């Protein structure tokens, strides 16, 4: 590849008062430590977390004057002196928490999450530890691969983590955002039957094309949990991708089967009364599990499934590096299905 520049363009959030504060700056590329790699970033994908961090509303601590975003795909531009097993030019993603190599997360690992407690990836070049890297599936573009670190891995962890789905299981995915669409695709690739919900019939048509067997418009059918029970002949579903949080959790508890699993990974539906949730969890022996992305080992396992199934991420729209604010604005509009991507490199 071309010679490595001395400086990189990068976006920062000097004020956490909204994405309108995104500022494009220039900074020197830091000297590599022995176990680090320099990545030329080709594409960055956005997620809901990026919006709430830009607004200063993230429930965990965030760095001041932050480089935002956590999800990228790029190529290795340079290697630290002690890095083994990697070559310049290889196509890679970084894990969301750079020190989460395997096993459960710890507070120390969570403190290494990109685009929050440490600087993120919305930059032309990014230095990351070699132990955070995974190889990009060969059939994916950089734009497609940039969607994997959070949305895909969160869905994979929810459905194929400690309590994995089996072929023939029934899975409910809420909405058509990034995690839910990946949940749909991974579930179908694993032999499951999928029920998808959305407020938009047009979005539900896309879900059908991706393999959803049943769809429910929750605006037209507010008691969507009862509809799920009808579809499953009163049994309930085996797994739920729960992105709504308190606003939908009681309905999910009604829609899941006895002994079924709810992967709780978002709170986009807002607050609600969940005081009876412990009773429902006990009576129905529900497995309610919080999902916080996943480890590098899980990322590698997921990529094997993605490669075997030739799964293609759903990219709704691609913006240029200079259009980062517009990309955030489009994310905030909630018009998208799947993922929104910023193309960083023009070559």
Secondary structure, 3 states (H helix, E strand, C coil): CCCCCCEEEEEEECCCCCHHHEEEEEEECCCCCCCEEEEEEEEEECCHHHHHHHCCCCCCCCCCCECCCCEEEEEEEEECCCCCCCCCCCEEEECCECCCCCCCCCHHHHCCEECCCECCCCECEEEEEHHHEEECCCCCCHHHHCCHHHHHHHHHHHHHCCCCCCCCCEEEEECCCHHHHHHHHHHHHCCCEEEEEECCHHHHHHHHHCCCCEEEECCCCCCHHHHHHHHCCCCCEEEEEECCCHHHHHHHHHHEEEEEEEEECCCCCCCCCCCCHHHHHHHCCCEEEECCCCCHHHHHHHHHHHHHHCCCCCEEEEEEHHHHHHHHHHHHHCCCCCEEEEECCCC
